[in-house]
Amino acid sequence: MSSLSAILYFITQHPFWSWPLFLLLGVALSLLLVKRTRKKRWFLLILAFFIYGQVNLFVAHIFNAMFLEAFGVQGTAVITHSDETSSTLNDQNIWDYDGVLQTADGSDVVVQFDTMSASIYPITNAINIPPQGEAFVVKYIPGFPRNFVVMRDLSSYGKRMLIAEDREPVEKASTQFAVSPGNKDFIAEYRSALTTFIDQHRHDADPGLIRDYQARLDALPPAD
């Protein structure tokens, strides 16, 4: 399992170098199969590996994250240093990160990654890197801990993000209610948003926020 993790680490950290390697693998495998079967259709493998080499630029970190989430063991890590590079992704500069990962047995491992190569779970379009200096939860394969996935929703920074996202429907409904407090549809939407948030985050959100939302809920006109 650690060997597979090392391979995934390489193609995730070095997707551009992986492209010609995928092509060479396709050529070698197709020549072997053509020689054994005498069927030239196996040369199509070269095209398949060539195309995947390009696709790998965008999906390597996704497969890596799914693999580590499924088979990895839990540890913690901290980003110790970050540098903004001159390279860009979606018109935003790519950052290089240094960190220290602490394995389940207490060993310290120096790790490096950048914005493009970061593996984060759950899979989303957004690249949510943990703040520098704050511990976060990771998963890795014993024997090759340099390859790890950031477990966003298990980490403090990820929980804060989820709470902020879940507050958005509440604040939207609150604004609607303030515009027209007598609108029954707005009241119902506000009540539903408050109830949903309180039920989901009663034990992980700021107690003061929960008290505030509960007071808002109690102050709403009674449902018909």
N, C-alpha and C positions, 0 to 999 in steps of 0.2 A: 504493500500500500504506500509506503514511503517513496518507492521508486516512481510510482504513478504521480504522486504529489510533486516530486521533483520535475517530472516532465511537464506537468501542468504549470508549475512555477516558471519554467523556462519560456513556454509559449505565451504565458501571460505577461511576463516581464519584458520579453523580447519578441513581440509579434512581427516586427519587420524582418528580423533575422529568421524567424520561423517560416516565413513564406517560401524562400528558396529551398529550405529543408523539406517542407511538405511536397514541393515539386519534385525534388530528388527522390523522395520516398515513393511518390507515385510512379516515377519512371522505373525505379528498381522493381517495385511490386508488379507493375504491368509486364515488364520484360520476363520476370520469373513465371508469371501465370501464362503468358503467351508461349513460352518455351515448354511448359508442362502440358498445356491443353491444346496447343497449336491453333488457338482461336484468337484472331487479331482484335476482336472486339474488346479485349482486356486493355488495349491501348487507351480506351476511353477513361481509364482510371487516372491517366495523366491530367486530363481536363478536369476531372472531379477534384483531384488534389490541388490543382492550380486554383480553381475557384474557391475551394475551402481555405486555401492560404490567404486569400483576400478577405473572406468572411471572418477568419480568425482574428483579424485586426479589431473587430467590433464585438466578438462574442467570447473570446478566450476567458475574460474575467467572469463572465456569467457562468460558464461551465465549471470554472474553478470554484466559484462561490457555492454552487449547488453540490459539488463533490465534497468540499470541506464541511459544509453544513450537515450533510448526510452521514459522513464517516469520521469527522474530526472529534477531538476531545477539547474541552473548554480550558481556556487560559485567560490571561489579561495582558494588556499592552498599554503603552503610553507613548505618544509622539513627543520626542525630545527636541526636534529641530525641524524647521521647514524653510524652504527657499523657493521663491517665485522664479520661474524660468522664462525665457523669451519665446518658447513654443506656446501655441494656443490650441484650444479645443472649444468649438462652438463660440469663437470670439472671446474666450476667456483664457487667461494664462494658466499653463500647467504648473503645478507645484511639485517639488521633490520633498520627500519626508524621510526623516530618520526616527527610529524609535527603539524601544526595548520591550520585548515580549517575555513574559514570565510564564513558564510552562506549569503544568499541573504538579510536577515534582519540585518546583521551586527554582529551576534553572533559569538564568537570564540569557536571552538571545538578542543580539543586535539585528534589527531588521531595517530594510529600506524599500520604499515603493514610491510611486508618483500618482498623480490624479488619474492617468489613463489606466494604470495597471492595478489600481486598488480593487480588491474583491470585497463586496459588501452584500450582506444578506439581511432582509429580503431584497430581491432584485427589483430595482426601480430605475426610471430614466435619470433621476437626480443622483449626483455623486456626493453623498453626505459624509465628508471626512470628519472624524472626531476632532474636537478642539485640542490644541497643543497643551500638554501638561496634565490632561484629564484622563484617568484610567478608563478603559473600555473593554468589553468582553470580546474575545476572539475564539475561533476554533482552528485547530491545526492537526496534522497527522504526526504522531510521535515518530521520531527518526528524521523528520525534515520540518522543523517548526518555522523555518524562514517563510514557508508558504502558509499563509493564514487568511481567514476571512473575518471581516469585522461584523460582529453580530449586533447590528444597529439597535434593534428593538429590545435587546437585553442590556443595553448600555444606557447610562444616565443621560447622555446627550440625545440618544435616540428616543428615549421616553419623553424628554422635554419637547422634542419635535412632534411626536405623536399627539401630545396634549395640546400643543399650539395648533396643530391641524384640526383637532377635534373641537377646539374652541370656535373655529371660524363659523360653523353653522349657528352656534349660539349667538355670536355677536351680530351676525346678519339678521337673525330673527329678532334680536333685541332692537336693532335699528328700525326694522319694519314696524314693530310694536310701538316704538316711540313716535313714529310718524302718524299712526292711526291706532290709538289704544282701544278703540271700540270695534275694530275689525275682528270678527270672530275667527276668520282664517289665520290672521296674523297671531292671534292669541293661541290658537291650537298649535301652530308651527313653533312658536316660542316655547310653549309648554313641552312639546315633544323633544325639542333640541336640548332644553335644560335637563329633562328627565334622562335622556340618553347619555348625556355627558356625565351626570352624577352617577348613574349606574355603572358606567364604564371606568370611571376614574376616582371613585370614592376613596380608594386605598392608595393611589399613587400620585394624585395631584396635591397641590398645596392645600392644606386644610382650610386656610382662609378663603381660598377660591371656592371650595366646595360649600362653605357656609354662605358665601355671597350668592352663589347660584341657587342654593336651597331657599334662601330668603326671597330671591326673585321669584322662584317657583311658587312659594307659599303666598306671595302677594298678588299673583295673577287672579283675575276673576274666575270663579268656579266654572267648570265645564258644564255645558247644558246636559 
